[in-house]
Amino acid sequence: IVAVHPQRLSEVEGVNNRLQLARLERVYQAEQAEKLLLAGVMLRDPARFDLRGTLQHGRDVEIDTNVILEGNVVLGDRVKIGAGCVIKNSTIGDDCEISPYSVVED
């Protein structure tokens, strides 16, 4: 028998109600935002960004507030995503700017 120590408490937390689920979702989203920031993505407000899938990104990507990325999303180099956008299962090429409150789907 070997003891295993989680790196983060969130790895072993249980969920028994919707409040606990919402709190754990925020922890998960904060972890995703941190990874993106460390990889060079500019998140205008990491607390107001949701990644609900996978993201591949190029260099110098900027994402404004209240953006939701769902499914498999690919952002090229120098992409700018405006506030309030929803992007689902899409590839955005290099040097593109998505206007605020746009919805982009496959």
MMTF fields as JSON, N, C-alpha, C and O atoms, coordinates in Angstrom:
{
  "mmtfVersion": "1.0.0",
  "mmtfProducer": "UNKNOWN",
  "numBonds": 423,
  "numAtoms": 424,
  "numGroups": 106,
  "numChains": 1,
  "numModels": 1,
  "chainsPerModel": [1],
  "groupsPerChain": [106],
  "chainIdList": ["A"],
  "bondAtomList": [4, 2, 8, 6, 12, 10, 16, 14, 20, 18, 24, 22, 28, 26, 32, 30, 36, 34, 40, 38, 44, 42, 48, 46, 52, 50, 56, 54, 60, 58, 64, 62, 68, 66, 72, 70, 76, 74, 80, 78, 84, 82, 88, 86, 92, 90, 96, 94, 100, 98, 104, 102, 108, 106, 112, 110, 116, 114, 120, 118, 124, 122, 128, 126, 132, 130, 136, 134, 140, 138, 144, 142, 148, 146, 152, 150, 156, 154, 160, 158, 164, 162, 168, 166, 172, 170, 176, 174, 180, 178, 184, 182, 188, 186, 192, 190, 196, 194, 200, 198, 204, 202, 208, 206, 212, 210, 216, 214, 220, 218, 224, 222, 228, 226, 232, 230, 236, 234, 240, 238, 244, 242, 248, 246, 252, 250, 256, 254, 260, 258, 264, 262, 268, 266, 272, 270, 276, 274, 280, 278, 284, 282, 288, 286, 292, 290, 296, 294, 300, 298, 304, 302, 308, 306, 312, 310, 316, 314, 320, 318, 324, 322, 328, 326, 332, 330, 336, 334, 340, 338, 344, 342, 348, 346, 352, 350, 356, 354, 360, 358, 364, 362, 368, 366, 372, 370, 376, 374, 380, 378, 384, 382, 388, 386, 392, 390, 396, 394, 400, 398, 404, 402, 408, 406, 412, 410, 416, 414, 420, 418],
  "bondOrderList": [1, 1, 1, 1, 1, 1, 1, 1, 1, 1, 1, 1, 1, 1, 1, 1, 1, 1, 1, 1, 1, 1, 1, 1, 1, 1, 1, 1, 1, 1, 1, 1, 1, 1, 1, 1, 1, 1, 1, 1, 1, 1, 1, 1, 1, 1, 1, 1, 1, 1, 1, 1, 1, 1, 1, 1, 1, 1, 1, 1, 1, 1, 1, 1, 1, 1, 1, 1, 1, 1, 1, 1, 1, 1, 1, 1, 1, 1, 1, 1, 1, 1, 1, 1, 1, 1, 1, 1, 1, 1, 1, 1, 1, 1, 1, 1, 1, 1, 1, 1, 1, 1, 1, 1, 1],
  "groupList": [{"groupName": "ILE", "atomNameList": ["N", "CA", "C", "O"], "elementList": ["N", "C", "C", "O"], "formalChargeList": [0, 0, 0, 0], "bondAtomList": [1, 0, 2, 1, 3, 2], "bondOrderList": [1, 1, 2], "singleLetterCode": "I", "chemCompType": "L-PEPTIDE LINKING"}, {"groupName": "VAL", "atomNameList": ["N", "CA", "C", "O"], "elementList": ["N", "C", "C", "O"], "formalChargeList": [0, 0, 0, 0], "bondAtomList": [1, 0, 2, 1, 3, 2], "bondOrderList": [1, 1, 2], "singleLetterCode": "V", "chemCompType": "L-PEPTIDE LINKING"}, {"groupName": "ALA", "atomNameList": ["N", "CA", "C", "O"], "elementList": ["N", "C", "C", "O"], "formalChargeList": [0, 0, 0, 0], "bondAtomList": [1, 0, 2, 1, 3, 2], "bondOrderList": [1, 1, 2], "singleLetterCode": "A", "chemCompType": "L-PEPTIDE LINKING"}, {"groupName": "HIS", "atomNameList": ["N", "CA", "C", "O"], "elementList": ["N", "C", "C", "O"], "formalChargeList": [0, 0, 0, 0], "bondAtomList": [1, 0, 2, 1, 3, 2], "bondOrderList": [1, 1, 2], "singleLetterCode": "H", "chemCompType": "L-PEPTIDE LINKING"}, {"groupName": "PRO", "atomNameList": ["N", "CA", "C", "O"], "elementList": ["N", "C", "C", "O"], "formalChargeList": [0, 0, 0, 0], "bondAtomList": [1, 0, 2, 1, 3, 2], "bondOrderList": [1, 1, 2], "singleLetterCode": "P", "chemCompType": "L-PEPTIDE LINKING"}, {"groupName": "GLN", "atomNameList": ["N", "CA", "C", "O"], "elementList": ["N", "C", "C", "O"], "formalChargeList": [0, 0, 0, 0], "bondAtomList": [1, 0, 2, 1, 3, 2], "bondOrderList": [1, 1, 2], "singleLetterCode": "Q", "chemCompType": "L-PEPTIDE LINKING"}, {"groupName": "ARG", "atomNameList": ["N", "CA", "C", "O"], "elementList": ["N", "C", "C", "O"], "formalChargeList": [0, 0, 0, 0], "bondAtomList": [1, 0, 2, 1, 3, 2], "bondOrderList": [1, 1, 2], "singleLetterCode": "R", "chemCompType": "L-PEPTIDE LINKING"}, {"groupName": "LEU", "atomNameList": ["N", "CA", "C", "O"], "elementList": ["N", "C", "C", "O"], "formalChargeList": [0, 0, 0, 0], "bondAtomList": [1, 0, 2, 1, 3, 2], "bondOrderList": [1, 1, 2], "singleLetterCode": "L", "chemCompType": "L-PEPTIDE LINKING"}, {"groupName": "SER", "atomNameList": ["N", "CA", "C", "O"], "elementList": ["N", "C", "C", "O"], "formalChargeList": [0, 0, 0, 0], "bondAtomList": [1, 0, 2, 1, 3, 2], "bondOrderList": [1, 1, 2], "singleLetterCode": "S", "chemCompType": "L-PEPTIDE LINKING"}, {"groupName": "GLU", "atomNameList": ["N", "CA", "C", "O"], "elementList": ["N", "C", "C", "O"], "formalChargeList": [0, 0, 0, 0], "bondAtomList": [1, 0, 2, 1, 3, 2], "bondOrderList": [1, 1, 2], "singleLetterCode": "E", "chemCompType": "L-PEPTIDE LINKING"}, {"groupName": "GLY", "atomNameList": ["N", "CA", "C", "O"], "elementList": ["N", "C", "C", "O"], "formalChargeList": [0, 0, 0, 0], "bondAtomList": [1, 0, 2, 1, 3, 2], "bondOrderList": [1, 1, 2], "singleLetterCode": "G", "chemCompType": "PEPTIDE LINKING"}, {"groupName": "ASN", "atomNameList": ["N", "CA", "C", "O"], "elementList": ["N", "C", "C", "O"], "formalChargeList": [0, 0, 0, 0], "bondAtomList": [1, 0, 2, 1, 3, 2], "bondOrderList": [1, 1, 2], "singleLetterCode": "N", "chemCompType": "L-PEPTIDE LINKING"}, {"groupName": "TYR", "atomNameList": ["N", "CA", "C", "O"], "elementList": ["N", "C", "C", "O"], "formalChargeList": [0, 0, 0, 0], "bondAtomList": [1, 0, 2, 1, 3, 2], "bondOrderList": [1, 1, 2], "singleLetterCode": "Y", "chemCompType": "L-PEPTIDE LINKING"}, {"groupName": "LYS", "atomNameList": ["N", "CA", "C", "O"], "elementList": ["N", "C", "C", "O"], "formalChargeList": [0, 0, 0, 0], "bondAtomList": [1, 0, 2, 1, 3, 2], "bondOrderList": [1, 1, 2], "singleLetterCode": "K", "chemCompType": "L-PEPTIDE LINKING"}, {"groupName": "MET", "atomNameList": ["N", "CA", "C", "O"], "elementList": ["N", "C", "C", "O"], "formalChargeList": [0, 0, 0, 0], "bondAtomList": [1, 0, 2, 1, 3, 2], "bondOrderList": [1, 1, 2], "singleLetterCode": "M", "chemCompType": "L-PEPTIDE LINKING"}, {"groupName": "ASP", "atomNameList": ["N", "CA", "C", "O"], "elementList": ["N", "C", "C", "O"], "formalChargeList": [0, 0, 0, 0], "bondAtomList": [1, 0, 2, 1, 3, 2], "bondOrderList": [1, 1, 2], "singleLetterCode": "D", "chemCompType": "L-PEPTIDE LINKING"}, {"groupName": "PHE", "atomNameList": ["N", "CA", "C", "O"], "elementList": ["N", "C", "C", "O"], "formalChargeList": [0, 0, 0, 0], "bondAtomList": [1, 0, 2, 1, 3, 2], "bondOrderList": [1, 1, 2], "singleLetterCode": "F", "chemCompType": "L-PEPTIDE LINKING"}, {"groupName": "THR", "atomNameList": ["N", "CA", "C", "O"], "elementList": ["N", "C", "C", "O"], "formalChargeList": [0, 0, 0, 0], "bondAtomList": [1, 0, 2, 1, 3, 2], "bondOrderList": [1, 1, 2], "singleLetterCode": "T", "chemCompType": "L-PEPTIDE LINKING"}, {"groupName": "CYS", "atomNameList": ["N", "CA", "C", "O"], "elementList": ["N", "C", "C", "O"], "formalChargeList": [0, 0, 0, 0], "bondAtomList": [1, 0, 2, 1, 3, 2], "bondOrderList": [1, 1, 2], "singleLetterCode": "C", "chemCompType": "L-PEPTIDE LINKING"}],
  "groupTypeList": [0, 1, 2, 1, 3, 4, 5, 6, 7, 8, 9, 1, 9, 10, 1, 11, 11, 6, 7, 5, 7, 2, 6, 7, 9, 6, 1, 12, 5, 2, 9, 5, 2, 9, 13, 7, 7, 7, 2, 10, 1, 14, 7, 6, 15, 4, 2, 6, 16, 15, 7, 6, 10, 17, 7, 5, 3, 10, 6, 15, 1, 9, 0, 15, 17, 11, 1, 0, 7, 9, 10, 11, 1, 1, 7, 10, 15, 6, 1, 13, 0, 10, 2, 10, 18, 1, 0, 13, 11, 8, 17, 0, 10, 15, 15, 18, 9, 0, 8, 4, 12, 8, 1, 1, 9, 15],
  "groupIdList": [1, 2, 3, 4, 5, 6, 7, 8, 9, 10, 11, 12, 13, 14, 15, 16, 17, 18, 19, 20, 21, 22, 23, 24, 25, 26, 27, 28, 29, 30, 31, 32, 33, 34, 35, 36, 37, 38, 39, 40, 41, 42, 43, 44, 45, 46, 47, 48, 49, 50, 51, 52, 53, 54, 55, 56, 57, 58, 59, 60, 61, 62, 63, 64, 65, 66, 67, 68, 69, 70, 71, 72, 73, 74, 75, 76, 77, 78, 79, 80, 81, 82, 83, 84, 85, 86, 87, 88, 89, 90, 91, 92, 93, 94, 95, 96, 97, 98, 99, 100, 101, 102, 103, 104, 105, 106],
  "secStructList": [7, 7, 7, 7, 7, 7, 1, 1, 4, 4, 4, 6, 7, 7, 7, 7, 1, 2, 2, 2, 2, 2, 2, 2, 2, 2, 2, 2, 2, 2, 2, 2, 2, 2, 2, 2, 2, 2, 6, 6, 7, 3, 3, 1, 7, 4, 4, 4, 3, 3, 3, 3, 3, 3, 3, 3, 3, 7, 1, 1, 7, 3, 3, 7, 6, 6, 3, 3, 3, 3, 3, 3, 3, 3, 3, 7, 6, 6, 7, 3, 3, 7, 6, 6, 7, 3, 3, 3, 1, 7, 3, 3, 7, 6, 6, 7, 3, 3, 7, 6, 6, 7, 3, 3, 3, 7],
  "xCoordList": [0.85, 0.0, 0.891, 1.856, 0.547, 1.317, 0.368, -0.702, 0.754, -0.047, 0.143, 1.254, -0.937, -0.893, -1.363, -2.415, -0.582, -0.921, -1.244, -0.381, -2.468, -2.821, -2.056, -1.721, -1.789, -1.128, -2.073, -1.655, -3.357, -4.363, -5.555, -5.91, -6.163, -7.339, -8.472, -9.249, -8.564, -9.638, -9.612, -10.63, -8.462, -8.353, -9.15, -9.492, -9.445, -10.121, -11.435, -12.077, -11.842, -13.092, -14.284, -14.288, -15.279, -16.517, -17.544, -17.391, -18.588, -19.668, -20.974, -21.342, -21.675, -22.939, -24.13, -25.274, -23.879, -24.981, -24.505, -23.326, -25.416, -25.078, -24.129, -23.34, -24.193, -23.268, -21.835, -20.93, -21.629, -20.292, -19.823, -18.644, -20.735, -20.394, -19.952, -18.962, -20.681, -20.33, -18.966, -18.17, -18.694, -17.399, -16.259, -15.212, -16.463, -15.422, -15.208, -14.083, -16.283, -16.161, -15.304, -14.474, -15.487, -14.675, -13.206, -12.327, -12.935, -11.551, -10.948, -9.825, -11.7, -11.225, -10.96, -9.927, -11.887, -11.724, -10.52, -9.808, -10.292, -9.12, -7.83, -6.86, -7.815, -6.637, -6.392, -5.247, -7.466, -7.324, -6.799, -5.921, -7.341, -6.891, -5.42, -4.674, -5.003, -3.604, -2.672, -1.631, -3.052, -2.235, -2.1, -1.018, -3.205, -3.167, -2.313, -1.538, -2.456, -1.648, -0.163, 0.647, 0.188, 1.59, 2.119, 3.32, 1.206, 1.594, 1.639, 1.987, 1.289, 1.4, 0.106, 0.135, -1.036, -2.324, -2.703, -2.596, -3.15, -3.601, -5.089, -5.916, -5.424, -6.819, -7.078, -6.455, -7.983, -8.251, -8.711, -8.335, -9.519, -9.933, -10.082, -11.107, -9.077, -9.11, -10.324, -10.733, -10.898, -12.065, -13.335, -14.338, -13.289, -14.462, -14.152, -14.341, -13.67, -13.325, -13.669, -13.322, -14.344, -14.686, -14.172, -14.448, -13.424, -12.952, -13.696, -13.468, -14.585, -15.415, -15.053, -15.919, -13.786, -13.288, -11.787, -11.104, -11.268, -9.822, -9.508, -10.304, -8.339, -7.889, -6.45, -5.565, -6.232, -4.883, -4.733, -5.629, -3.613, -3.47, -2.09, -1.107, -2.053, -0.791, -0.21, -0.519, 0.635, 1.295, 0.489, -0.251, 0.643, 0.036, -1.486, -2.073, -2.113, -3.573, -4.113, -3.579, -5.177, -5.816, -7.287, -7.995, -7.739, -9.133, -9.712, -9.209, -10.77, -11.41, -12.326, -12.33, -13.082, -13.898, -15.146, -15.651, -15.619, -16.873, -16.901, -17.935, -15.772, -15.674, -15.835, -15.29, -16.59, -16.779, -16.248, -16.653, -15.339, -14.821, -15.324, -15.072, -16.04, -16.634, -16.12, -15.867, -15.97, -15.523, -14.06, -13.266, -13.705, -12.316, -12.144, -12.715, -11.358, -11.14, -9.655, -8.8, -9.364, -7.99, -7.929, -8.706, -7.003, -6.797, -5.391, -4.414, -5.288, -3.984, -3.205, -3.599, -2.109, -1.272, -1.99, -2.694, -1.795, -2.291, -3.813, -4.328, -4.523, -5.99, -6.472, -5.93, -7.502, -8.121, -9.596, -10.314, -10.037, -11.435, -12.066, -11.599, -13.129, -13.796, -14.631, -14.868, -15.067, -15.847, -17.148, -17.78, -17.532, -18.828, -18.982, -20.105, -17.908, -18.0, -18.176, -17.741, -18.819, -18.923, -18.349, -18.793, -17.365, -16.741, -16.835, -16.35, -17.469, -17.703, -17.062, -17.303, -16.247, -15.692, -15.247, -15.701, -14.371, -13.982, -12.48, -11.782, -12.001, -10.615, -10.616, -11.25, -9.904, -9.773, -8.335, -7.389, -8.174, -6.847, -6.04, -6.535, -4.795, -3.882, -4.455, -5.149, -4.146, -4.452, -5.944, -6.323, -6.792, -8.235, -8.666, -8.091, -9.687, -10.279, -11.77, -12.471, -12.245, -13.662, -14.31, -13.898, -15.321, -15.974, -16.705, -17.137, -16.844, -17.547, -18.943, -19.634, -19.327, -20.651, -20.956, -22.12, -19.921, -20.101, -20.245, -19.73, -20.953, -21.043, -20.476, -20.945, -19.455, -18.807, -18.938, -18.474, -19.574, -19.751, -19.211, -19.099, -18.877, -18.392, -19.405, -19.208],
  "yCoordList": [-1.177, 0.0, 1.235, 1.327, 2.176, 3.403, 4.589, 4.609, 5.559, 6.776, 7.659, 7.806, 8.234, 9.15, 10.511, 10.626, 11.525, 12.877, 13.726, 13.926, 14.223, 15.045, 16.367, 16.888, 16.893, 18.198, 19.321, 20.325, 19.136, 20.148, 19.464, 18.342, 20.132, 19.595, 19.328, 18.391, 20.146, 19.999, 18.643, 18.209, 17.969, 16.661, 15.579, 14.559, 15.789, 14.745, 15.218, 14.461, 16.445, 16.948, 16.233, 15.923, 15.983, 15.396, 16.482, 17.622, 16.115, 17.05, 16.408, 15.342, 17.066, 16.543, 17.433, 17.033, 18.631, 19.524, 20.517, 20.547, 21.309, 22.228, 23.346, 23.83, 23.754, 24.769, 24.248, 24.947, 23.039, 22.446, 22.237, 22.421, 21.857, 21.685, 23.014, 23.064, 24.081, 25.403, 25.851, 26.408, 25.614, 25.997, 25.216, 25.782, 23.929, 23.106, 23.491, 23.449, 23.863, 24.334, 25.595, 25.729, 26.518, 27.742, 27.414, 28.042, 26.437, 26.015, 25.474, 25.823, 24.624, 24.044, 25.137, 25.121, 26.082, 27.153, 28.034, 28.48, 28.284, 29.067, 28.342, 28.973, 27.028, 26.236, 26.301, 26.41, 26.235, 26.322, 27.699, 27.808, 28.745, 30.105, 30.284, 30.913, 29.742, 29.85, 29.197, 29.755, 28.023, 27.34, 28.188, 28.287, 28.795, 29.617, 30.867, 31.243, 31.503, 32.69, 32.354, 33.098, 31.243, 30.825, 30.464, 30.547, 30.06, 29.716, 30.944, 30.832, 32.123, 33.351, 33.932, 34.958, 33.309, 33.847, 35.003, 34.885, 36.13, 37.267, 37.112, 37.206, 36.875, 36.838, 38.143, 38.399, 38.969, 40.271, 40.13, 40.934, 39.115, 38.83, 37.319, 36.764, 36.652, 35.188, 34.635, 33.502, 35.399, 34.93, 34.938, 34.33, 35.629, 35.704, 35.106, 35.741, 33.867, 33.112, 31.654, 31.118, 31.005, 29.591, 28.791, 29.114, 27.745, 26.792, 25.49, 24.814, 25.14, 23.943, 22.936, 22.431, 22.658, 21.733, 21.859, 21.963, 21.85, 21.968, 23.218, 23.661, 23.772, 24.956, 24.77, 24.495, 24.925, 25.026, 26.477, 27.031, 27.094, 28.516, 28.826, 28.148, 29.875, 30.377, 31.415, 31.445, 32.263, 33.296, 34.585, 34.87, 35.357, 36.689, 36.66, 37.517, 35.684, 35.572, 36.414, 36.372, 37.18, 38.005, 37.628, 37.563, 37.38, 37.003, 37.96, 38.06, 38.661, 39.633, 38.917, 37.688, 39.663, 39.118, 38.394, 38.655, 37.483, 36.745, 35.959, 35.876, 35.391, 34.556, 33.096, 32.658, 32.345, 30.914, 30.183, 30.463, 29.244, 28.382, 26.976, 26.416, 26.394, 25.068, 24.108, 24.5, 22.853, 21.835, 22.017, 22.445, 21.689, 21.815, 23.144, 23.361, 24.023, 25.36, 25.533, 25.18, 26.083, 26.383, 27.871, 28.366, 28.578, 29.998, 30.185, 29.755, 30.823, 31.049, 32.158, 32.644, 32.549, 33.624, 34.971, 35.246, 35.795, 37.178, 37.274, 38.234, 36.297, 36.317, 37.145, 37.053, 37.957, 38.747, 38.376, 38.444, 37.985, 37.614, 38.689, 38.937, 39.33, 40.395, 39.867, 38.665, 40.771, 40.431, 39.723, 40.034, 38.773, 38.129, 37.155, 36.763, 36.757, 35.833, 34.389, 34.0, 33.613, 32.167, 31.543, 31.843, 30.679, 30.0, 28.506, 27.998, 27.792, 26.354, 25.597, 25.907, 24.604, 23.69, 24.416, 24.09, 25.388, 26.226, 26.443, 26.333, 26.754, 27.153, 28.591, 28.918, 29.443, 30.852, 31.048, 30.781, 31.511, 31.641, 32.803, 33.607, 32.871, 33.932, 35.318, 35.514, 36.27, 37.693, 37.999, 38.986, 37.174, 37.422, 38.115, 37.899, 38.947, 39.599, 39.29, 39.553, 38.732, 38.402, 39.524, 39.804, 40.163, 41.302, 40.875, 39.728, 41.803, 41.479, 40.903, 41.302, 39.971, 39.328, 38.514, 38.287, 38.08, 37.202, 35.758, 35.367, 34.976, 33.535, 32.884, 33.132, 32.046, 31.358, 29.87, 29.365, 29.163, 27.718, 27.031, 27.628, 25.748, 24.962, 25.022, 24.428],
  "zCoordList": [0.0, 0.0, 0.0, 0.759, -0.866, -0.984, -0.843, -1.452, -0.052, 0.098, -1.129, -1.639, -1.584, -2.717, -2.222, -1.594, -2.509, -2.077, -3.305, -4.16, -3.401, -4.56, -4.538, -3.475, -5.719, -5.806, -5.403, -4.826, -5.714, -5.394, -4.734, -5.095, -3.782, -3.107, -4.101, -3.92, -5.142, -6.124, -6.823, -7.362, -6.824, -7.475, -6.752, -7.35, -5.487, -4.709, -4.092, -3.363, -4.369, -3.808, -4.433, -5.624, -3.616, -4.099, -4.363, -3.925, -5.082, -5.382, -4.96, -5.452, -4.041, -3.537, -3.849, -3.632, -4.353, -4.701, -5.764, -6.117, -6.255, -7.352, -6.918, -7.729, -5.68, -5.187, -5.224, -5.681, -4.752, -4.783, -6.223, -6.526, -7.101, -8.512, -9.127, -9.857, -8.832, -9.36, -8.847, -9.603, -7.581, -7.01, -7.658, -7.973, -7.853, -8.466, -9.936, -10.434, -10.62, -12.002, -12.061, -12.961, -11.122, -11.085, -10.843, -11.432, -9.983, -9.74, -11.03, -11.396, -11.713, -12.973, -14.008, -14.677, -14.14, -15.126, -14.788, -15.687, -13.508, -13.097, -13.467, -13.886, -13.314, -13.687, -15.192, -15.631, -15.985, -17.441, -17.848, -18.704, -17.227, -17.531, -17.177, -17.927, -16.05, -15.634, -16.657, -17.003, -17.132, -18.145, -19.412, -19.99, -19.832, -21.044, -20.844, -21.724, -19.694, -19.409, -19.411, -19.963, -18.799, -18.758, -20.145, -20.402, -21.04, -22.412, -23.322, -24.498, -22.78, -23.554, -24.083, -24.763, -23.794, -24.232, -23.309, -22.089, -23.893, -23.099, -22.811, -23.718, -21.554, -21.112, -20.371, -19.34, -20.874, -20.254, -18.806, -17.954, -18.528, -17.152, -17.028, -17.423, -16.489, -16.403, -15.655, -15.909, -14.753, -14.003, -14.849, -14.477, -15.987, -16.862, -18.229, -19.267, -18.197, -19.4, -19.137, -18.085, -20.076, -19.921, -21.106, -22.261, -20.8, -21.801, -21.559, -20.556, -22.48, -22.347, -23.428, -24.142, -23.533, -24.544, -24.625, -23.606, -25.861, -26.048, -26.856, -27.684, -26.6, -27.322, -27.761, -26.951, -29.064, -29.618, -30.049, -30.687, -29.708, -30.008, -30.55, -30.253, -31.354, -31.863, -30.918, -29.727, -31.48, -30.69, -30.695, -31.637, -29.63, -29.508, -29.641, -30.302, -29.018, -29.006, -27.852, -26.744, -28.116, -27.093, -26.99, -27.995, -25.766, -25.528, -24.494, -23.375, -24.879, -23.996, -22.989, -22.925, -22.225, -21.137, -21.634, -22.726, -20.802, -21.017, -22.325, -22.986, -22.685, -23.884, -23.482, -22.469, -24.286, -24.073, -25.301, -26.429, -25.067, -26.129, -25.865, -24.798, -26.836, -26.667, -27.729, -28.868, -27.344, -28.287, -28.624, -27.786, -29.864, -30.325, -31.047, -32.116, -30.456, -31.014, -31.309, -30.497, -32.489, -32.887, -33.218, -34.034, -32.58, -32.837, -33.392, -32.777, -34.545, -35.16, -34.474, -33.414, -35.08, -34.549, -34.651, -35.622, -33.633, -33.595, -33.722, -34.295, -33.198, -33.202, -32.016, -30.915, -32.26, -31.196, -31.125, -32.123, -29.934, -29.714, -28.836, -27.724, -29.33, -28.589, -27.434, -27.319, -26.593, -25.402, -25.765, -26.774, -24.929, -25.047, -26.196, -26.513, -26.824, -27.962, -27.51, -26.426, -28.36, -28.187, -29.454, -30.562, -29.278, -30.417, -30.181, -29.17, -31.129, -30.991, -32.146, -33.312, -31.813, -32.82, -34.088, -35.185, -33.939, -35.069, -35.119, -34.111, -36.318, -36.53, -37.015, -38.018, -36.301, -36.662, -37.141, -36.4, -38.37, -38.961, -38.406, -37.616, -38.835, -38.404, -38.71, -39.708, -37.828, -38.027, -38.136, -38.767, -37.537, -37.556, -36.269, -35.203, -36.395, -35.236, -35.231, -36.208, -34.131, -33.982, -33.179, -32.054, -33.755, -33.11, -31.844, -31.73, -30.887, -29.645, -29.907, -30.845, -29.066, -29.04, -30.291, -30.62, -30.979, -32.137, -31.677, -30.63, -32.481, -32.277, -33.531, -34.641, -33.337, -34.454, -34.197, -33.175, -35.132, -35.001, -36.243, -37.314, -36.064, -37.196, -38.286, -39.346]
}
